[in-house]
Amino acid sequence: MIQRAAAALFEISDEAREETITFIEAVAGDSTTEVPDLAAAFGEWCWLVYTRHGEVVEVLDAGCAR
C-alpha cells in the first residue's frame, strides 16, 4: 500500500506533489484539531480528504484540478 501511494505521488506534477505533501504534513502535525469521520484540506488547486485514527492519518483521496 505504501508503495502504491508513493508511486501515485510521482505520477503528478511537481507543484501538485508539493501541495499534496504540504497538506499531509500539516494534517499529520495538527494533533489538537478534532477531526470528524471525514475531513478535508483544500488549496489553490489541490485537495486532500482524510480521517484520523489516533495518531494515524488515513488519506482517503487526494487530487488536483490542474
C-alpha positions in Angstrom: 0.0 0.0 0.0 2.8 2.5 0.8 4.5 1.7 -2.5 1.3 2.4 -4.4 0.8 5.7 -2.6 4.4 6.7 -3.3 4.0 5.8 -6.9 0.9 7.9 -7.2 2.7 10.9 -5.9 5.3 10.6 -8.6 2.7 10.4 -11.4 1.5 14.0 -10.7 3.2 17.3 -11.5 5.9 18.7 -9.1 3.6 21.5 -8.0 0.7 19.2 -7.2 3.0 16.8 -5.4 4.5 19.6 -3.3 1.0 20.9 -2.4 -0.3 17.3 -1.5 2.8 16.6 0.7 2.3 20.0 2.4 -1.3 19.0 3.2 -0.2 15.6 4.6 2.5 17.2 6.7 0.1 19.9 8.0 -2.7 17.4 8.9 -0.2 15.0 10.5 1.3 17.8 12.6 -2.0 19.1 13.9 -2.9 16.7 16.7 -5.1 19.3 18.5 -7.9 19.8 16.0 -10.7 17.2 16.4 -11.4 15.5 13.1 -14.9 14.1 12.3 -15.2 10.8 10.4 -14.1 12.6 7.2 -12.2 15.9 6.9 -10.7 17.8 4.0 -8.0 20.3 3.3 -8.1 22.5 0.2 -5.5 24.6 -1.5 -5.5 26.7 -4.6 -5.7 23.7 -6.9 -5.5 20.5 -4.9 -7.4 18.8 -2.1 -6.9 16.1 0.5 -9.7 14.0 2.1 -8.7 12.2 5.2 -9.6 10.7 8.6 -7.6 10.3 11.7 -7.3 7.1 13.9 -5.5 8.3 17.0 -2.0 9.4 15.7 -2.5 7.8 12.3 -3.8 9.9 9.4 -5.5 7.9 6.7 -5.6 9.7 3.3 -8.8 8.6 1.5 -8.5 10.8 -1.6 -6.1 13.4 -3.0 -6.4 15.2 -6.2 -5.5 18.3 -8.2 -7.5 20.3 -10.7 -4.5 21.2 -12.9 
